[in-house]
Amino acid sequence: MQFSFPLGKIAQQLNLEVAYTPKDLMEIPICSADVNRPGLILAGYYQYFDPHRIQICGQVDINYLKEIDAENRRKHIEMLFRLNPPAVIVSRNLEPMPEMLEFAKQYGIPLLRSSESSSTLMSSLIGILNVELAPRVTRHGVLVEVYGEGILILGDSGVGKSETAIELVKRGHRLVADDAVELRRVSAREIVGTAPENIRHFIELRGIGIVNVARMFGIGAVKLSEKVELVVELEPWDKNKEYNRTGLETSFYNILGVNIPSTVIPVMPGRNLAVIIETAAINNRQKSMGYNAAKELMANLGLEEDVVR
C-alpha cells in the first residue's frame, strides 16, 4: 500500500518559506521518503531521474548556476522543473534564482526556502518522511513505556491489558496507545508504535468506561510514540501448558518483517501483572546489554560454562 504525507505538514514542521505554490501545500502529497540533490540534472545529465523525490538546491548548486552561461542555466533549470518533482527547496536562506521562480510557475512546481544547511535539511526531511511513509499495521493491544522500554501488550479482549496499563501509569510509567496500536517499520530493525489521533490518550476500563489518561494523571503520563522493544502476550493460565521458567531461550514476535523479543505471561487471580511487566522490561534491557541472569545461575550451578556478563 502506498502512503503519502502532505507537503503542507512538512513545511510546518521544518519552518519552510513558500516562494511559490500552485495550490495549497496541504493538497500536495509526498509519496517518497527519498530526497535528491539535483546536481547532475543542473549539469545536463537527465537519465534515471525519480519524479517522486523532493529536490534540494544548496549553495554549491546555486553558485554553479551563477557561473555557467545564461543559455545553459535556463536550459538546465527548465529541465529540473519540467521533470515534475513534487517540490524544490532552496537551503541556507538563499534567494531562488529568477529562472527558478519563472519555471516553477510555468510547470506548477512548489518552490520553497529553508534557513537550514542542505545536510541538516535533508536529515530532518528524511527523518520525517521515514516515519510518515513507513509501512504500517494496526494491532489490537496496548503500548506503554516502562523504564524507557517500549512494551507492546497483546492478548484476547478482556484478559486485562487496559487494567494493567492503568496500573503501570499509576506507578509512574507512560501510556502510548490503548486498544488500537499503529505500528510502523521505520527501518530494517525498528518498529515504532503510536495511537490513532482520534483515540490518543483515551483508555477503556470495563465497569468504569472511557477515561482520558492525560487529563486524569497529567501530561507526563502519556507519550506520542515509542519504539517497540518487547512484546508481552497475556493469556489465561493453562495448567496443561509449559511456560518459560528460565529465560535461557528468547522468543520473537514478527511485526512487518522485524523480529521483536517476546514473552508469554499467564494471567490468573493474585498475579500482579504490572510488577511482572516492570520486571520483564528491566530483564529485557539487561539482555540487550549482554547480561542474562539465567545463564549466570546455570554457570553458578556448573551447568553452563559460556556466560555473558
Residue frames relative to the residue before (quaternion, step in Angstrom):
aa qw qx qy qz dx dy dz
M 1.0000 0.0000 0.0000 0.0000 0.00 0.00 0.00
Q 0.3273 -0.7576 0.5385 0.1703 3.58 -0.87 0.98
F 0.1657 -0.7863 0.5905 0.0751 3.57 -0.76 1.10
S 0.1321 -0.7769 0.6095 0.0867 3.56 -1.23 0.43
F 0.1745 -0.7613 0.6186 0.0861 3.54 -1.31 0.41
P 0.4696 -0.7158 0.4280 0.2895 3.62 -0.71 0.98
L 0.5352 -0.6324 0.4661 0.3103 3.53 -1.01 0.87
G 0.5877 0.5987 -0.3611 0.4072 3.58 1.12 -0.63
K 0.6675 0.4853 -0.3056 0.4750 3.60 0.99 -0.78
I 0.6034 0.5364 -0.3529 0.4729 3.58 1.12 -0.65
A 0.6537 0.5168 -0.3081 0.4590 3.57 0.95 -0.90
Q 0.6458 0.5164 -0.3190 0.4631 3.58 1.02 -0.77
Q 0.7090 0.4735 -0.2712 0.4467 3.58 0.82 -0.99
L 0.7628 0.3516 -0.1908 0.5080 3.60 1.05 -0.70
N 0.4061 -0.7413 0.4504 0.2876 3.60 1.32 0.16
L 0.2154 0.7988 -0.5280 0.1917 3.56 0.86 0.97
E 0.3361 -0.7216 0.5742 0.1915 3.54 -1.10 0.78
V 0.3388 -0.7542 0.5302 0.1878 3.58 -0.88 0.93
A 0.2075 -0.7652 0.5999 0.1077 3.56 -0.72 1.11
Y 0.7641 -0.1477 0.0983 0.6202 3.57 1.14 -0.74
T 0.0838 0.7623 -0.6412 0.0278 3.53 -1.16 0.68
P 0.4461 -0.7134 0.4694 0.2679 3.60 -0.89 0.87
K 0.7869 0.0126 -0.0001 0.6170 3.59 1.26 -0.40
D 0.7404 -0.3759 0.2926 0.4742 3.55 -1.31 0.01
L 0.4963 -0.6856 0.4478 0.2882 3.58 -0.81 1.01
M 0.5976 0.5719 -0.3631 0.4290 3.60 1.13 -0.51
E 0.6726 0.4851 -0.2893 0.4781 3.58 1.24 -0.34
I 0.6209 0.5232 -0.3363 0.4771 3.59 1.31 0.01
P 0.2072 -0.8142 0.5306 0.1123 3.64 -0.38 1.18
I 0.2113 -0.7281 0.6370 0.1395 3.54 -1.16 0.72
C 0.1489 -0.8456 0.5120 0.0234 3.57 -0.64 1.15
S 0.7249 0.3831 -0.2374 0.5209 3.62 1.22 -0.18
A 0.3840 -0.7256 0.5282 0.2168 3.55 -1.00 0.89
D 0.5864 0.5657 -0.3701 0.4462 3.58 1.28 -0.14
V 0.1420 -0.7566 0.6304 0.0998 3.56 -1.18 0.63
N 0.2431 -0.8001 0.5411 0.0889 3.57 -1.19 0.44
R 0.2816 -0.6805 0.6436 0.2084 3.54 -1.27 0.58
P 0.3214 -0.8191 0.4465 0.1628 3.63 -0.50 1.14
G 0.1809 0.8367 -0.5040 0.1150 3.59 1.13 0.57
L 0.6805 0.4854 -0.2980 0.4610 3.59 0.90 -0.90
I 0.6173 0.5354 -0.3443 0.4624 3.58 1.05 -0.75
L 0.6983 0.4710 -0.2719 0.4653 3.57 0.89 -0.93
A 0.6577 0.4781 -0.3055 0.4955 3.58 1.28 -0.34
G 0.6475 -0.5663 0.3059 0.4079 3.58 1.28 -0.02
Y 0.5981 0.5346 -0.3835 0.4576 3.63 1.22 0.15
Y 0.0987 -0.8618 0.4974 -0.0070 3.56 -0.33 1.29
Q 0.4877 0.6810 -0.4337 0.3322 3.62 1.22 -0.02
Y 0.8519 0.2063 -0.1521 0.4566 3.55 -1.34 0.51
F 0.3133 0.7458 -0.5221 0.2703 3.56 1.06 0.70
D 0.2529 -0.7578 0.5853 0.1386 3.58 -0.90 0.97
P 0.2831 -0.8109 0.4867 0.1596 3.63 -0.33 1.18
H 0.6067 0.5702 -0.3573 0.4232 3.61 1.26 -0.07
R 0.6302 0.5656 -0.3313 0.4162 3.61 1.23 -0.27
I 0.4624 -0.6312 0.5478 0.2960 3.55 -1.12 0.75
Q 0.2738 -0.7675 0.5624 0.1400 3.58 -0.95 0.90
I 0.1348 -0.7951 0.5895 0.0463 3.58 -0.91 0.97
C 0.1498 -0.7860 0.5979 0.0468 3.55 -0.68 1.17
G 0.1314 -0.8155 0.5619 0.0440 3.55 -0.68 1.11
Q 0.7907 -0.3269 0.2344 0.4616 3.52 -1.34 -0.24
V 0.6405 0.5267 -0.3289 0.4518 3.59 0.98 -0.82
D 0.6580 0.5151 -0.3128 0.4515 3.59 0.93 -0.91
I 0.6818 0.4877 -0.2924 0.4601 3.58 0.87 -0.95
N 0.6706 0.4917 -0.3086 0.4618 3.61 0.90 -0.87
Y 0.6122 0.5397 -0.3471 0.4621 3.59 1.07 -0.72
L 0.6673 0.5087 -0.3024 0.4523 3.57 0.90 -0.91
K 0.6428 0.5299 -0.3218 0.4499 3.57 1.06 -0.71
E 0.7026 0.4962 -0.2633 0.4369 3.58 1.10 -0.69
I 0.6569 0.4941 -0.3338 0.4614 3.62 1.12 -0.48
D 0.6421 -0.5408 0.3695 0.3984 3.59 -1.24 0.37
A 0.6772 -0.5500 0.3258 0.3644 3.55 -1.19 0.69
E 0.6473 0.5396 -0.3332 0.4229 3.60 0.98 -0.80
N 0.6926 0.4518 -0.2752 0.4903 3.59 0.89 -0.92
R 0.6040 0.5584 -0.3598 0.4404 3.58 1.06 -0.70
R 0.6702 0.4830 -0.2993 0.4774 3.60 0.87 -0.91
K 0.6462 0.5435 -0.3207 0.4292 3.56 0.94 -0.91
H 0.7262 0.4399 -0.2544 0.4631 3.60 0.78 -1.01
I 0.6405 0.5044 -0.3360 0.4716 3.61 0.99 -0.74
E 0.6377 0.5189 -0.3344 0.4608 3.59 0.95 -0.79
M 0.6527 0.5129 -0.3258 0.4524 3.59 0.94 -0.84
L 0.6025 0.5611 -0.3597 0.4391 3.60 1.02 -0.76
F 0.7350 0.4048 -0.2377 0.4893 3.60 0.84 -0.92
R 0.6122 0.5531 -0.3542 0.4403 3.60 1.10 -0.60
L 0.6332 0.5398 -0.3326 0.4440 3.61 1.13 -0.60
N 0.4086 -0.7936 0.3938 0.2194 3.56 1.38 0.16
P 0.1213 0.7757 -0.6060 0.1281 3.63 0.58 1.09
P 0.6064 -0.5765 0.3866 0.3881 3.64 -1.13 0.44
A 0.7845 -0.1197 0.0870 0.6022 3.61 1.16 -0.56
V 0.1990 -0.7275 0.6386 0.1530 3.53 -1.32 0.43
I 0.1001 -0.7985 0.5934 0.0180 3.56 -0.81 1.06
V 0.2107 -0.7542 0.6115 0.1129 3.57 -0.90 0.97
S 0.2844 -0.7991 0.5128 0.1327 3.59 -0.69 1.11
R 0.7939 0.3683 -0.2537 0.4119 3.56 -1.44 -0.04
N 0.5509 -0.6365 0.3831 0.3802 3.60 1.15 0.55
L 0.3130 0.7541 -0.5143 0.2624 3.58 1.16 0.56
E 0.4796 -0.6598 0.4963 0.2971 3.55 -1.09 0.68
P 0.4410 -0.6820 0.5039 0.2940 3.63 -0.73 0.96
M 0.5122 -0.6511 0.4619 0.3168 3.56 -0.96 0.83
P 0.6324 -0.5599 0.3670 0.3897 3.63 -1.06 0.64
E 0.6323 0.5342 -0.3315 0.4527 3.59 1.06 -0.75
M 0.6081 0.5533 -0.3517 0.4476 3.58 1.07 -0.69
L 0.6751 0.4825 -0.2911 0.4761 3.56 0.89 -0.93
E 0.6332 0.5472 -0.3252 0.4403 3.58 1.01 -0.81
F 0.7498 0.3909 -0.2281 0.4827 3.59 0.77 -1.01
A 0.5456 0.5780 -0.4079 0.4492 3.61 1.18 -0.39
K 0.6761 0.4708 -0.2834 0.4908 3.57 0.98 -0.85
Q 0.6539 0.5343 -0.3206 0.4292 3.59 0.97 -0.84
Y 0.7951 0.2942 -0.1431 0.5106 3.59 0.92 -0.92
G 0.4730 -0.7175 0.4177 0.2948 3.60 1.26 0.14
I 0.4121 0.7007 -0.4692 0.3450 3.58 0.98 0.91
P 0.4537 -0.6828 0.4898 0.2965 3.65 -0.76 0.92
L 0.1033 -0.7733 0.6247 0.0346 3.56 -0.97 0.93
L 0.0250 -0.8247 0.5614 -0.0640 3.57 -0.52 1.25
R 0.2237 -0.7665 0.5868 0.1346 3.54 -1.31 0.28
S 0.1331 -0.7870 0.6006 0.0463 3.56 -1.08 0.83
S 0.4426 -0.6841 0.5143 0.2675 3.56 -1.16 0.62
E 0.5800 0.6081 -0.3657 0.4001 3.59 1.26 -0.33
S 0.5664 -0.5502 0.4752 0.3882 3.55 -1.31 0.32
S 0.6735 -0.5168 0.3365 0.4075 3.58 -1.20 0.44
S 0.6787 0.4957 -0.3031 0.4493 3.60 0.87 -0.91
T 0.6597 0.4943 -0.3103 0.4734 3.60 0.96 -0.84
L 0.6448 0.5245 -0.3120 0.4602 3.56 0.98 -0.87
M 0.6649 0.5009 -0.3061 0.4618 3.59 0.89 -0.91
S 0.6511 0.5223 -0.3160 0.4510 3.57 0.94 -0.89
S 0.6757 0.4852 -0.2919 0.4720 3.59 0.90 -0.92
L 0.6663 0.5175 -0.2977 0.4468 3.56 0.94 -0.92
I 0.6633 0.4903 -0.3021 0.4778 3.59 0.92 -0.89
G 0.6283 0.5453 -0.3362 0.4415 3.58 1.01 -0.79
I 0.6621 0.4947 -0.3006 0.4760 3.58 0.94 -0.88
L 0.7149 0.4694 -0.2669 0.4443 3.57 0.79 -1.03
N 0.6040 0.5607 -0.3654 0.4327 3.61 1.06 -0.66
V 0.6816 0.4584 -0.2838 0.4947 3.58 1.08 -0.70
E 0.7327 0.4602 -0.2522 0.4334 3.57 0.76 -1.05
L 0.7568 0.3524 -0.1998 0.5130 3.61 1.11 -0.58
A 0.4000 0.7468 -0.4566 0.2718 3.58 1.29 0.12
P 0.5644 -0.5488 0.4780 0.3897 3.59 -1.19 0.53
R 0.0258 -0.8331 0.5511 -0.0379 3.57 -0.92 0.86
V 0.0654 -0.7595 0.6459 0.0413 3.50 -1.32 0.42
T 0.3077 -0.7432 0.5619 0.1932 3.58 -1.14 0.58
R 0.1078 -0.7894 0.6036 0.0304 3.57 -0.91 0.96
H 0.4294 -0.6601 0.5494 0.2794 3.54 -1.16 0.69
G 0.4542 0.6665 -0.4796 0.3456 3.56 -0.47 1.19
V 0.4493 -0.6417 0.5440 0.3007 3.53 -1.32 -0.42
L 0.1262 -0.7707 0.6198 0.0770 3.56 -1.04 0.81
V 0.0261 0.7936 -0.6041 0.0674 3.55 -0.76 1.10
E 0.3311 -0.6864 0.6023 0.2375 3.53 -1.31 0.42
V 0.0091 -0.7988 0.5987 -0.0587 3.55 -0.64 1.20
Y 0.8240 -0.1154 0.0141 0.5545 3.56 -0.51 1.23
G 0.7312 -0.4358 0.2351 0.4691 3.58 0.98 0.81
E 0.6194 0.5207 -0.3428 0.4771 3.58 1.29 -0.04
G 0.3547 -0.7206 0.5521 0.2239 3.57 -0.94 0.87
I 0.0680 -0.8167 0.5729 -0.0152 3.58 -0.51 1.21
L 0.1621 -0.7713 0.6111 0.0730 3.57 -0.69 1.12
I 0.1463 -0.8031 0.5760 0.0429 3.56 -0.54 1.24
L 0.0533 -0.8020 0.5946 -0.0194 3.56 -0.68 1.16
G 0.2983 0.7463 -0.5644 0.1880 3.56 -1.26 0.30
D 0.6602 -0.5121 0.3717 0.4047 3.53 -1.28 0.32
S 0.6352 -0.5259 0.4033 0.3967 3.55 -1.23 0.48
G 0.8052 0.2744 -0.2182 0.4783 3.56 -0.93 0.95
V 0.5134 0.6664 -0.4229 0.3368 3.61 1.20 -0.04
G 0.6368 -0.5665 0.3232 0.4112 3.62 1.21 -0.27
K 0.2997 0.7847 -0.4994 0.2123 3.61 1.16 0.41
S 0.7149 0.4523 -0.2670 0.4615 3.58 0.76 -1.03
E 0.6283 0.5315 -0.3351 0.4587 3.59 1.01 -0.77
T 0.6407 0.5125 -0.3149 0.4772 3.57 1.04 -0.80
A 0.6376 0.5340 -0.3247 0.4504 3.57 1.00 -0.83
I 0.6481 0.5116 -0.3179 0.4660 3.60 0.95 -0.85
E 0.6456 0.5115 -0.3208 0.4676 3.58 0.96 -0.82
L 0.6448 0.5094 -0.3197 0.4718 3.59 1.01 -0.76
V 0.6283 0.5226 -0.3334 0.4701 3.59 1.01 -0.78
K 0.6471 0.5159 -0.3143 0.4651 3.60 0.96 -0.84
R 0.6931 0.4595 -0.2691 0.4858 3.59 1.14 -0.60
G 0.6903 -0.5334 0.2627 0.4122 3.59 1.27 0.33
H 0.5624 0.5880 -0.3969 0.4248 3.57 1.27 0.10
R 0.4515 -0.7264 0.4692 0.2197 3.60 -1.26 0.16
L 0.3728 -0.7136 0.5579 0.2015 3.52 -1.12 0.84
V 0.1983 -0.7599 0.6078 0.1174 3.57 -1.03 0.85
A 0.7990 -0.1379 0.1344 0.5697 3.59 0.80 -0.98
D 0.1124 -0.7653 0.6302 0.0665 3.53 -1.20 0.68
D 0.8173 0.2446 -0.2292 0.4686 3.52 -1.18 0.80
A 0.7986 -0.0058 0.0307 0.6010 3.62 0.60 -1.11
V 0.0691 -0.7936 0.6045 0.0010 3.58 -0.65 1.15
E 0.2286 -0.7708 0.5832 0.1163 3.57 -0.67 1.13
L 0.1148 -0.8191 0.5620 0.0041 3.55 -0.52 1.25
R 0.0766 -0.8083 0.5837 0.0033 3.57 -0.84 1.02
R 0.3131 -0.7218 0.5838 0.2005 3.58 -1.00 0.84
V 0.1142 -0.8411 0.5279 0.0272 3.56 -0.13 1.30
S 0.7720 0.0392 -0.0686 0.6307 3.58 1.30 -0.12
A 0.7154 -0.4545 0.3080 0.4321 3.57 -1.29 0.08
R 0.7928 0.2774 -0.1426 0.5236 3.61 1.18 -0.44
E 0.7235 0.4419 -0.2295 0.4781 3.59 1.22 0.05
I 0.1124 -0.7599 0.6396 0.0296 3.53 -0.97 1.05
V 0.1021 -0.7865 0.6079 0.0387 3.57 -0.85 1.02
G 0.1887 -0.8005 0.5636 0.0775 3.56 -0.89 0.97
T 0.0211 0.7723 -0.6345 0.0223 3.52 -1.19 0.66
A 0.4786 -0.6458 0.5051 0.3143 3.57 -1.31 0.10
P 0.5445 -0.5614 0.4890 0.3863 3.59 -1.12 0.56
E 0.5964 -0.6378 0.3530 0.3359 3.56 -0.88 0.97
N 0.6879 0.5137 -0.3006 0.4155 3.61 0.96 -0.81
I 0.7620 0.3052 -0.2090 0.5315 3.65 1.17 -0.29
R 0.3423 0.7727 -0.4778 0.2399 3.57 1.29 0.22
H 0.8289 0.1940 -0.2088 0.4813 3.57 -1.06 0.99
F 0.6229 0.5279 -0.3593 0.4519 3.64 1.21 -0.11
I 0.0414 -0.7838 0.6196 0.0073 3.53 -1.15 0.68
E 0.3012 -0.7620 0.5513 0.1574 3.58 -1.04 0.82
L 0.0664 -0.7798 0.6223 0.0126 3.54 -0.87 1.03
R 0.4163 -0.7194 0.4953 0.2525 3.57 -0.61 1.09
G 0.7694 0.2964 -0.2572 0.5040 3.55 -0.84 1.04
I 0.7359 0.3266 -0.2072 0.5557 3.58 1.23 -0.38
G 0.4394 -0.6860 0.4633 0.3489 3.57 0.89 -0.96
I 0.7395 -0.3850 0.3112 0.4562 3.55 -1.21 -0.61
V 0.0216 -0.7786 0.6271 0.0093 3.56 -0.97 0.90
N 0.3596 -0.6963 0.5798 0.2227 3.55 -1.22 0.62
V 0.3510 -0.7808 0.4804 0.1905 3.56 -0.30 1.28
A 0.6445 0.5288 -0.3317 0.4415 3.61 0.97 -0.80
R 0.6846 0.4673 -0.2829 0.4826 3.60 1.02 -0.81
M 0.7102 0.4831 -0.2661 0.4374 3.57 0.95 -0.87
F 0.8146 0.2410 -0.0984 0.5183 3.58 0.90 -0.93
G 0.6097 -0.5550 0.3598 0.4369 3.60 1.24 -0.07
I 0.6278 -0.5783 0.3738 0.3629 3.54 -1.18 0.62
G 0.5983 0.5771 -0.3585 0.4248 3.58 1.20 -0.42
A 0.6207 0.5608 -0.3370 0.4321 3.59 1.26 -0.21
V 0.7252 0.3661 -0.2343 0.5340 3.60 1.25 -0.03
K 0.1134 -0.7633 0.6326 0.0660 3.52 -1.34 0.38
L 0.5192 -0.6789 0.4221 0.3021 3.59 -0.98 0.83
S 0.8076 -0.0597 0.0765 0.5817 3.60 0.93 -0.83
E 0.0286 -0.7953 0.6055 -0.0008 3.54 -1.24 0.42
K 0.4828 -0.6389 0.5172 0.3022 3.56 -1.11 0.71
V 0.3662 -0.7273 0.5378 0.2185 3.59 -0.90 0.93
E 0.0415 -0.8324 0.5520 -0.0243 3.58 -0.55 1.19
L 0.7888 0.0804 -0.0691 0.6055 3.59 1.26 -0.21
V 0.1953 -0.7540 0.6167 0.1142 3.55 -1.04 0.85
V 0.1031 -0.7831 0.6128 0.0258 3.57 -0.79 1.08
E 0.1337 -0.7915 0.5942 0.0500 3.56 -0.68 1.12
L 0.1997 -0.7777 0.5893 0.0902 3.57 -0.65 1.18
E 0.1013 0.7839 -0.6085 0.0712 3.56 -0.98 0.84
P 0.5935 -0.5654 0.4193 0.3903 3.61 -1.10 0.59
W 0.5681 -0.6218 0.4202 0.3378 3.56 -1.01 0.85
D 0.0952 -0.7683 0.6325 0.0261 3.54 -0.94 1.02
K 0.3367 -0.7878 0.4786 0.1921 3.56 -0.33 1.24
N 0.6642 0.4991 -0.3080 0.4635 3.57 1.20 -0.35
K 0.6233 0.5423 -0.3349 0.4531 3.58 1.29 -0.11
E 0.3597 -0.7237 0.5525 0.2041 3.54 -1.06 0.82
Y 0.1505 -0.8075 0.5671 0.0610 3.60 -0.48 1.19
N 0.6105 -0.5543 0.4232 0.3754 3.55 -1.25 0.51
R 0.0913 -0.8330 0.5455 0.0149 3.57 -0.63 1.12
T 0.7312 0.4086 -0.2468 0.4873 3.61 1.18 -0.30
G 0.3204 -0.7586 0.5089 0.2508 3.59 0.95 -0.78
L 0.3669 0.7436 -0.4865 0.2752 3.59 1.22 0.33
E 0.7615 0.2880 -0.1657 0.5565 3.56 1.06 -0.73
T 0.2847 -0.7617 0.5630 0.1475 3.56 -1.03 0.84
S 0.2410 -0.7489 0.6010 0.1409 3.54 -0.90 0.97
F 0.2198 -0.7800 0.5743 0.1156 3.56 -1.23 0.47
Y 0.2201 -0.7369 0.6272 0.1231 3.51 -1.25 0.65
N 0.2930 -0.7957 0.5098 0.1455 3.58 -0.63 1.14
I 0.0090 0.7727 -0.6332 0.0431 3.56 -0.82 1.08
L 0.8435 -0.1280 0.0428 0.5199 3.57 -0.55 1.20
G 0.7405 -0.4244 0.2192 0.4727 3.56 1.00 0.84
V 0.6370 0.4853 -0.3321 0.4984 3.61 1.27 0.03
N 0.2985 -0.7629 0.5497 0.1633 3.59 -0.79 1.03
I 0.1097 -0.7907 0.6022 0.0103 3.55 -0.68 1.21
P 0.5167 -0.6220 0.4745 0.3479 3.66 -0.89 0.81
S 0.0250 -0.8174 0.5747 -0.0305 3.57 -0.93 0.89
T 0.0694 -0.7710 0.6305 0.0559 3.51 -1.32 0.35
V 0.3168 -0.7206 0.5847 0.1963 3.56 -1.20 0.60
I 0.1038 -0.7919 0.6010 0.0314 3.57 -0.79 1.07
P 0.3046 -0.7601 0.5427 0.1870 3.61 -0.60 1.08
V 0.2822 -0.7672 0.5618 0.1271 3.56 -1.00 0.91
M 0.1863 0.7541 -0.6162 0.1300 3.53 -0.94 0.94
P 0.6612 -0.5118 0.3509 0.4216 3.63 -1.13 0.47
G 0.7736 0.3506 -0.2639 0.4572 3.54 -1.00 0.90
R 0.6180 0.5306 -0.3577 0.4567 3.59 1.18 -0.32
N 0.2994 -0.7433 0.5736 0.1698 3.56 -0.87 0.98
L 0.2516 -0.8230 0.4924 0.1304 3.56 -0.01 1.31
A 0.6123 0.5593 -0.3595 0.4278 3.59 1.03 -0.70
V 0.6661 0.4851 -0.2992 0.4811 3.60 0.92 -0.87
I 0.6406 0.5264 -0.3258 0.4543 3.58 0.98 -0.83
I 0.6788 0.4767 -0.2970 0.4730 3.60 0.94 -0.87
E 0.5908 0.5423 -0.3696 0.4693 3.61 1.08 -0.62
T 0.6656 0.4988 -0.2947 0.4705 3.57 0.95 -0.90
A 0.6375 0.5262 -0.3230 0.4607 3.57 1.01 -0.83
A 0.6409 0.5304 -0.3236 0.4507 3.60 1.01 -0.80
I 0.6739 0.4801 -0.2939 0.4785 3.58 0.91 -0.93
N 0.6541 0.5177 -0.3108 0.4555 3.57 0.95 -0.89
N 0.6426 0.5170 -0.3237 0.4637 3.59 1.02 -0.79
R 0.6410 0.5073 -0.3305 0.4718 3.60 1.02 -0.74
Q 0.6337 0.5272 -0.3364 0.4553 3.59 0.97 -0.79
K 0.6533 0.5106 -0.3160 0.4612 3.58 0.96 -0.86
S 0.6596 0.5065 -0.3149 0.4575 3.59 0.97 -0.82
M 0.6891 0.4434 -0.2694 0.5059 3.58 1.23 -0.48
G 0.6594 -0.5699 0.2848 0.3991 3.58 1.29 0.23
Y 0.6487 0.5010 -0.3383 0.4623 3.60 1.21 0.10
N 0.0309 -0.7852 0.6183 -0.0139 3.57 -0.93 0.97
A 0.3816 -0.7609 0.4792 0.2137 3.58 -0.41 1.25
A 0.6278 0.5458 -0.3435 0.4359 3.60 1.02 -0.77
K 0.6585 0.4998 -0.3142 0.4668 3.59 0.98 -0.81
E 0.6324 0.5228 -0.3393 0.4599 3.58 1.03 -0.73
L 0.6449 0.5127 -0.3238 0.4652 3.58 0.98 -0.83
M 0.6461 0.5158 -0.3263 0.4582 3.59 0.93 -0.86
A 0.6455 0.5124 -0.3189 0.4681 3.58 1.04 -0.79
N 0.6414 0.5248 -0.3255 0.4553 3.59 1.00 -0.81
L 0.7004 0.4445 -0.2523 0.4982 3.55 1.15 -0.68
G 0.5016 -0.6764 0.4086 0.3519 3.56 1.31 0.00
L 0.5224 0.6588 -0.3988 0.3661 3.57 1.23 0.37
E 0.7877 0.1357 -0.0821 0.5952 3.58 1.22 -0.25
E 0.3043 -0.7905 0.5124 0.1411 3.54 -0.79 1.05
D 0.7195 0.4333 -0.2486 0.4824 3.59 0.99 -0.84
V 0.0915 0.8064 -0.5709 0.1241 3.57 -0.18 1.31
V 0.2266 -0.7484 0.6071 0.1412 3.55 -0.96 0.91
R 0.1446 -0.8065 0.5699 0.0622 3.55 -0.60 1.14
